[in-house]
Structure formats: C-alpha cells, structure tokens
Amino acid sequence: ADGIFVMVDIRAETGVAKNLGHPMAPFLYTVSLMHCMPQGMNDGGPGLGMMWGRQKALSMLQEAGFEVEVVEMEFDTFNDCYVCRPRA
C-alpha cells in the first residue's frame, strides 16, 4: 500500500508524572478529563483523552501497521507531527 498519513497531536508524554513540567498541563488535563475522555469512551472506545502522549501514540500507530517519524516543528512548539507510512 502506498500513501502517507499525517497526524498532528499535542506534544506530551504518556503518563501524568512525565508532564509535570508542561506549562499547559493543568488546563490540558482538565479539558481532557471533562470532554475528551467521556467522548472517547462513547460507544465503548478506550477513552484516551488528549494527553495520551507520544509513547502511546507511537505504540498504537505502529500496532496499526505504520512506520512512524515524529517531527517537532520549529514553528509549533505545542504539537508534534506524526508522519506515518505503511510498513513494507
């Protein structure tokens, strides 16, 4: 299969303790808890929330069959860009 899937997501680590130094962590975890997790649990979903983190994202993308490159964009220090290609 050919093609590229690009995903942009909040730059965070997997696990609350690893995000203690994140300047927006209190706000992001609040929004995640009050909105993202309930929406993500709808219809039996895993309820990951918006602070699921880079490690979990990589794990799930690789499990789905992608080779993943994480790009930290200079102009956007808030998000990571995941460039995903089908594994050969």
BAZADREN-941121 format. One record per residue (C-alpha): z, x, y; residue in one letter; residue number from 1. Coordinates in Angstrom, 2 decimals, decimal comma. Each point is the difference from the previous one (the first is absolute). Layout:
N
<pt c3="Z" c1="X" c2="Y" torpa="A" volo="NUM"/>
...
//
This chain:
88
<pt c3="0,00" c1="0,00" c2="0,00" torpa="A" volo="1"/>
<pt c3="-0,81" c1="1,18" c2="3,49" torpa="D" volo="2"/>
<pt c3="1,66" c1="-0,74" c2="3,29" torpa="G" volo="3"/>
<pt c3="3,03" c1="0,77" c2="2,10" torpa="I" volo="4"/>
<pt c3="3,04" c1="-2,17" c2="0,68" torpa="F" volo="5"/>
<pt c3="1,92" c1="0,91" c2="3,16" torpa="V" volo="6"/>
<pt c3="3,53" c1="-1,28" c2="0,57" torpa="M" volo="7"/>
<pt c3="2,10" c1="0,53" c2="3,12" torpa="V" volo="8"/>
<pt c3="3,74" c1="-0,47" c2="-0,41" torpa="D" volo="9"/>
<pt c3="3,23" c1="0,89" c2="1,78" torpa="I" volo="10"/>
<pt c3="0,98" c1="3,66" c2="-0,37" torpa="R" volo="11"/>
<pt c3="3,25" c1="-0,20" c2="-1,94" torpa="A" volo="12"/>
<pt c3="1,59" c1="1,42" c2="-3,11" torpa="E" volo="13"/>
<pt c3="0,96" c1="-2,00" c2="-3,08" torpa="T" volo="14"/>
<pt c3="3,76" c1="-0,62" c2="0,17" torpa="G" volo="15"/>
<pt c3="2,25" c1="-0,98" c2="2,89" torpa="V" volo="16"/>
<pt c3="1,94" c1="3,28" c2="0,06" torpa="A" volo="17"/>
<pt c3="-3,22" c1="1,98" c2="0,52" torpa="K" volo="18"/>
<pt c3="-0,81" c1="-2,04" c2="3,12" torpa="N" volo="19"/>
<pt c3="3,28" c1="0,41" c2="1,88" torpa="L" volo="20"/>
<pt c3="-1,67" c1="2,27" c2="2,56" torpa="G" volo="21"/>
<pt c3="-2,94" c1="-2,36" c2="0,59" torpa="H" volo="22"/>
<pt c3="0,33" c1="-1,14" c2="3,64" torpa="P" volo="23"/>
<pt c3="-1,19" c1="-3,54" c2="-0,80" torpa="M" volo="24"/>
<pt c3="1,80" c1="-0,43" c2="-3,34" torpa="A" volo="25"/>
<pt c3="2,54" c1="-2,66" c2="1,10" torpa="P" volo="26"/>
<pt c3="-2,75" c1="-2,18" c2="1,48" torpa="F" volo="27"/>
<pt c3="-2,42" c1="0,56" c2="-2,88" torpa="L" volo="28"/>
<pt c3="2,58" c1="-0,75" c2="-2,70" torpa="Y" volo="29"/>
<pt c3="1,05" c1="-3,17" c2="1,86" torpa="T" volo="30"/>
<pt c3="-3,57" c1="-1,31" c2="0,21" torpa="V" volo="31"/>
<pt c3="-0,55" c1="1,03" c2="-3,61" torpa="S" volo="32"/>
<pt c3="3,09" c1="-1,85" c2="-1,22" torpa="L" volo="33"/>
<pt c3="-0,52" c1="-3,15" c2="2,04" torpa="M" volo="34"/>
<pt c3="-3,76" c1="-0,40" c2="-0,36" torpa="H" volo="35"/>
<pt c3="-1,86" c1="2,46" c2="-2,24" torpa="C" volo="36"/>
<pt c3="2,23" c1="-0,10" c2="-3,07" torpa="M" volo="37"/>
<pt c3="0,20" c1="-3,82" c2="-0,21" torpa="P" volo="38"/>
<pt c3="-3,76" c1="-0,25" c2="0,47" torpa="Q" volo="39"/>
<pt c3="-0,54" c1="2,73" c2="-2,59" torpa="G" volo="40"/>
<pt c3="2,18" c1="-1,87" c2="-2,51" torpa="M" volo="41"/>
<pt c3="-1,95" c1="-3,23" c2="0,42" torpa="N" volo="42"/>
<pt c3="-1,74" c1="-1,04" c2="-3,20" torpa="D" volo="43"/>
<pt c3="1,88" c1="2,62" c2="-2,01" torpa="G" volo="44"/>
<pt c3="-1,11" c1="3,10" c2="1,92" torpa="G" volo="45"/>
<pt c3="2,06" c1="3,22" c2="-0,03" torpa="P" volo="46"/>
<pt c3="1,41" c1="-0,42" c2="3,55" torpa="G" volo="47"/>
<pt c3="-0,58" c1="3,61" c2="1,01" torpa="L" volo="48"/>
<pt c3="0,48" c1="-0,52" c2="3,73" torpa="G" volo="49"/>
<pt c3="-1,55" c1="2,07" c2="2,76" torpa="M" volo="50"/>
<pt c3="2,16" c1="3,06" c2="-0,65" torpa="M" volo="51"/>
<pt c3="-1,16" c1="0,51" c2="-3,58" torpa="W" volo="52"/>
<pt c3="-0,86" c1="3,58" c2="0,91" torpa="G" volo="53"/>
<pt c3="-2,54" c1="2,65" c2="-0,78" torpa="R" volo="54"/>
<pt c3="1,24" c1="0,84" c2="-3,50" torpa="Q" volo="55"/>
<pt c3="-0,16" c1="-3,62" c2="-1,19" torpa="K" volo="56"/>
<pt c3="-3,40" c1="-0,52" c2="1,64" torpa="A" volo="57"/>
<pt c3="-1,40" c1="3,12" c2="-1,68" torpa="L" volo="58"/>
<pt c3="1,43" c1="-1,04" c2="-3,36" torpa="S" volo="59"/>
<pt c3="-1,51" c1="-3,49" c2="0,17" torpa="M" volo="60"/>
<pt c3="-3,39" c1="1,18" c2="1,26" torpa="L" volo="61"/>
<pt c3="-0,22" c1="2,67" c2="-2,71" torpa="Q" volo="62"/>
<pt c3="1,09" c1="-2,54" c2="-2,63" torpa="E" volo="63"/>
<pt c3="-2,86" c1="-2,22" c2="1,20" torpa="A" volo="64"/>
<pt c3="-2,46" c1="2,81" c2="-0,79" torpa="G" volo="65"/>
<pt c3="-0,47" c1="1,74" c2="3,33" torpa="F" volo="66"/>
<pt c3="0,04" c1="3,63" c2="1,05" torpa="E" volo="67"/>
<pt c3="1,86" c1="-0,08" c2="3,30" torpa="V" volo="68"/>
<pt c3="0,00" c1="2,25" c2="3,05" torpa="E" volo="69"/>
<pt c3="2,64" c1="-0,73" c2="2,65" torpa="V" volo="70"/>
<pt c3="-1,21" c1="0,81" c2="3,50" torpa="V" volo="71"/>
<pt c3="2,50" c1="0,35" c2="2,85" torpa="E" volo="72"/>
<pt c3="-2,07" c1="-0,89" c2="3,03" torpa="M" volo="73"/>
<pt c3="0,78" c1="1,95" c2="3,19" torpa="E" volo="74"/>
<pt c3="-0,57" c1="-3,02" c2="2,22" torpa="F" volo="75"/>
<pt c3="2,27" c1="-2,27" c2="-2,08" torpa="D" volo="76"/>
<pt c3="3,40" c1="1,46" c2="-0,84" torpa="T" volo="77"/>
<pt c3="1,28" c1="-3,43" c2="-1,11" torpa="F" volo="78"/>
<pt c3="-2,36" c1="-0,55" c2="-2,95" torpa="N" volo="79"/>
<pt c3="-1,52" c1="1,86" c2="-2,94" torpa="D" volo="80"/>
<pt c3="-3,58" c1="-0,45" c2="-1,13" torpa="C" volo="81"/>
<pt c3="-0,58" c1="-0,15" c2="-3,77" torpa="Y" volo="82"/>
<pt c3="-3,56" c1="0,89" c2="-0,99" torpa="V" volo="83"/>
<pt c3="-0,52" c1="-1,26" c2="-3,55" torpa="C" volo="84"/>
<pt c3="-2,91" c1="0,72" c2="-2,31" torpa="R" volo="85"/>
<pt c3="-0,47" c1="-1,27" c2="-3,55" torpa="P" volo="86"/>
<pt c3="1,21" c1="2,53" c2="-2,55" torpa="R" volo="87"/>
<pt c3="-2,93" c1="1,53" c2="-1,85" torpa="A" volo="88"/>
//
